[in-house]
Amino acid sequence: MVHVSAIPQIPQISYASTAPELSDNTRYDFFSRVVPPDSYQAQAMLDIVTAMGWTYVSTLASEGNYGESGVEAFVQISREAGGVCIAQSLKIPREPKPGEFDKIILRLLETSNARTVIMFANEDDIRRILGAAKRNNQTGHFLWVGSDSWGSKISPVLQQERVAEGAVTILPKRASVDAFDRYFRSRSLSNNRRNVWFAEFWEENFNCKLGSHGKRPGSPKKCTGLEKVGRDSSYEQEGKVQFVMDAVYAMAHALHRMHRELCSGVPGLCARMSNIDGKELLSHIRAVNFNGSAGTPVVFNENGDAPGRYDIFQYQITNRSTTEYKVIGQWTNQLHLNVGVMKWARGGPALPASVCSVPCRPGERKKAVKGVPCCWHCERCEGYDYQAGEFSCKRCPYEQRPDRNRTGCQPIPVVTLAWHSPWAAAPVVLSVLGIAVTLAVVGAFVRHNDTPIVRACGRELSYVLLTGIFLCYAATFPMIAEPGVAVCSLRRVLLGLGMCFSHAALLTKTNRIHRIFEQGKCSVTAPRFISPASQLAITFSLIAAQLLGVFVWFAVDPPHTVVDFGEQRTADPELARGVLKCDISDLSLICSLGYSILLMVTCTVYAIKTRDVPETFNEAKPIGFTMYTTCIIWLAFIPIFFGTAQSAERLYIQTTTLTVSLSLSASVSLGLLYMPKVYVIVFHPEQNVPKRKRSFKAIVTAAAMSGKLVQKGGERPNGEAKTELYESMETNTSSTKTTYISYSNHAN
């Protein structure tokens, strides 16, 4: 008995074995082959799937070493490479039950997005799975990728061409050997007696019977022996002929190299080769390198495998309804594919998809499905986020916003209040009209400077008040102009200066009237500081306080511009804008306007105190009406201005509100205090004539009488007290026209 361990180690060269496990050099170290292993085929099929963009596929294998090993190799390689996911891995039993193939088709349809099916199956199983797809009306749904067991064979697709249309198959690169065709066609019963199976082939090929001992009982005719292969029968060279020849030649080349090395050119079998060592012969086999029968090199790697060389076919149906396997590429360690010549179901040129999830659009991130990396949900990057990566969104910097595709960030546009904006048009028109009217009033006053009506209202303070009115109107322009250091400086100065001028002058006037009539109740002596020079000094002292505050503001915080990206940072980034503005906070604004508002409130208090002064005394009542209206304007301003602090239109609303409020307060002063006087000056100059001057004693007497009559007012009908005062003041005066009384020339 010979022990297994004593069996010689004999090298083998295979021409057809493609199982991947035969590449294991630790188990099959004496095995070599001239055909590539299925692991190369699996790599080639993976490269095809990747080139097609098919990321979600199913696998189908015939039970057995070939099918299961091929699919296992494909799954392993795809897992290592990544990018392709296996939806299902199904197996065809060796002895399938009735309806088994229909069940397989229905299971494949459970993951309908995985249209591509990788097939390592035998010829018969391929035919039956295509038939099941046809029965279930799935023609054109599946994208078949077949291994070399399908190759370019006709039998699997016969009578089910439509369901197989577009199938991509793979076959080891091979060529027809013309010398073998010439040799085989020349074989006959007379010259090929060595092959014991040739007689059986002859009967099968020519459908005849060889004598009484023929293998085909009941054949319709007898073989004559004169039949000719390829003439009297169809003939196609077997695809493995090339590999059979290459395997034989590989062994021959190895033996020849071994003989040349061991026998030193001595013909025949020398003593050293009489007992061949398997390992030594294996080394010579692995070292061979020659051009094979198809003109391609025959070599082996360290595992005894031949290089992977495959032709790639696609089963196509032409416009003439003819079918063919068209070569669309090749694989030699890498894929070379001509996608342009590929055709799909019904001749459509568009590449079909086999993916679990469609690619996300720009600006969307993938949210992967757990356990299935090829499946995901697309989530759009919202708000100010952009797509930072395939699976992540990231917030743009504060001064930027996502671009239109949300694949990056772009600067937020910076805006200012434009002159042509509707928000600016109304304030500008109001301001221009106000300035024009103010200048007209100043012109009228200057031209009639020495007339009684101008002197009666206090010329000096009137010009100060008109200056304040002008500045209120003029403040509109720097408030709307594009911010800069100069514009911001003007804003700070003019923000409260116009109101300060106006209210300082009015406060001085009302205070003077109040002191005169209060003094008149107690004494005939004129109060102090009522001369024009004193009034101007008081007024400019009040104005100086405002200017001092502004200069301190300049020193502590020099004017500069900022871009505020929060003011118009809307929920929709497309509408977001950065606002170029002067760095004036709401607190600074309140402080700047606060002093002027304090003057306004104080002036209003004095206006209330002097409300009962006779109308002929220095316009006390018009001043009162002016202050009441101004207070209403600024009371309305406060909630509008600060109530819109969170609005996206804050820049426009607040600027418009502030400028309109300034212009309206100026317009009220201009309309109530000066328009009646200008009307008299222009249209009724006959009333603007000198009248009887009255001494301060007469004025004091009138004041005293006014005070007494105020007390009597509750006991008499409305208007009687006032009438009595007028009558007492106009005693011995024959004229019934209005008398203008001035105190501006009295000494303090």
C-alpha positions, 0 to 999 in steps of 0.5 A: 500500500502506498501512503498518501504522504508518499504520493509524488508531488506532480505539477498540473496545468489546467485549461478550464478550471477557474475556481478562485480557491485554486489560487491558494498557494498553501493548499494547491501549490502544484496547480497552475492554469492557463485561464484566469481565475474567477477572482479576476472575472469578479474584479472585471464585473465589479469594474463594469458595474462601477463604470456603469454607475450601478451601486445597488446590485443583487447576485445570483449563483448556481449552487456549487463550487463555480457559482458560489465561489464566483459570487463570494469573490464578487461580494468580497472584492466589492466590500473591499473596494466600497461603493457597491452594495449587495441588495440580495444574494440568491442561490439556485438549488441544484435540483430546483422545485417547480416554480423556483425560478418564479420565486427568485424573480419575485424576490429580486423584485422586492428590491426593485431599485437593484435592477442589476443582477450579477450572475454566476450560473450554469447555462441551463439555470441562465436560460430558466431564470430568463424564462421566469423573468419573461413570464412575470412581465419583467422584460427590460427591468433587469440588467443582467451581468453574466459570467463566462458561463454565459459568455457569447452563447446562443442557447441561454437566450434562444426564444427569449431575446427581448428579456435578455436584451442589454445583458453584459457578459464576460468571456476570457479573451480567446481566438479561433486557431485556424490551424486547428480548424484545418486539422479537424476538418481534415479528420475522417473515420479512416485517418483518426482511429486513435480517438476512441470517441471519434466514431460516436462524434461522427454519428452525432455530428452527421446524424447517421449510424455506423453499421450494425454496431452503431451507437444511434439505434433507429437513425434514418441513414447509414454513415458512408464515411465520406462525410466531411466536417464543416461541409456536411454539418455545422462546425464551430471551434470549441472556445477552449481549444486555445487554452488546451493548446496553451496548456500542452505547450506550457508543459512542453516549454517547461520540460524543454527548459528542464531538459536543456538545463539538466541534460546539457543538450544530450538528446533523449531522457538523461539520467538526471531526468529519469526521476523528476522532482515535482518542485523542480518541474514546477519552477520551470513551469512557473518560469515559462513565457511564450506567445500562445496559440492566439498570439497572447503571452502565456505566463504564470504568477506566483500562484500559478494563475494566468493573467486576466484577459477578458472580452466584454460583450453586450447582447443587442437587438438591432433595428432589423430584429437581428441579435448579436453579441457585440464586443463593447470592451475588454479587461486586462488588469483594468477596464476598457469600455466603449459605452457609446456602442451600448444599447439597452432595452428597445434600443434606448441609448440612455444608461439605465440606473441601478441605485438604492438612492438617487444622488442628492442635489447640490446643497443636500446632504446624505443621511445614510440608512443604517447598515446600507451605505448605498442607501440614504435620504437627502436632507437639504441644508437649511437656513445659513448652512451650506453643503460642506461635505457629502454627509454634512452641512456647515454654517456660513461665516456671519458675514456670508450666506450660502450661494444659490446651490448651497455648495459654498458661501458668498458675501452678503450684499451690503446695502444703504438707503438709496436716494431713489428708494420710496422710503427716502423719497417722501422725507426728501420731498418734505425736506426740500419743500420745507427748506424752500419755504424756510428760506422764503420766510427768512427772505421776507423777514430780512426784507421787512426787518424793520417793520412792526410785525417783525420787530414785535416777534423778536427779530433775533430769536426769530432768526435763531428759530428759523435757523433751527427749522432749517437745520431740522429740514437739512438733517434729512440729507445726511441721514439718507446719504451713504454713510462715511466718516464725514456723513456720520459726523454730520449726523451726530451734529445735526441729529439734535442740533436743529431741535435744540436751536428751535426749542432753545429759542422758543423756551427763551421766548416763553420763559421771557413772557412768563417772567414779564407777566409774573413780575407784572403781578407784583411790581412795575419793575421790569424783570432782568435779562429780557433784552435781545442781547440777554435772550441771545445769550441764554439761547446760545448757552442752551445750544452750547450744552448740546454742542458740548455733548456732541464734542464729548461724544466725538472724543469718546467714540470717533465717528465711523461706519459699521456693516450690520449683518444682523439687522436684515438677517432674514430667515431666507438667506436670499433676502439677507443684507448687510446694512452699512450704517454709522455706528450710532447706537439707540442709547446714543440716539436717545442721549442726543435727542434727549436734551432737545426733548427736555428743552421741548418739554420745558418749553411746553410747560412754559407754554401752558403757564402763559396760555392765558396771556392776551393774544397781543402779547408776543405770540404766546398762544401760537407758541403753545399750539406749536409745542402741543403739536410737536409733543404729539409728533414725538410721542408718536415717533417713539413707539414707531421708532423703537417698536420696529427695532426687530423688523427686517426693514428697520433701516428704512422705517427708522430713518424715514420716521426720524427724518419725517418727525424732524421735518414735521416738527419744523413744519409745525413751528414754521406754519403756526409761528411764521406763516400768519406773519408772512401772510400779513407781510405779503398780502396785507402790508396795510396792517404792518404799520407802526402803532402806539407804543406803550410803556412798560408800566402799561404792559405791567398794568395789562398783565395785572389786569389779566391776572385779575380777570383770570380769577373772574373768568369762572364767574363770567361767561366765556370771553368776557374777561378777555374782552374786558382786557382788550377794552381796557388796553385800547381805551382812547384808541379809535382804531379797531385794527390789531395792535402789535406790542413789542417789549424787545426794546426795554432795558433789562 
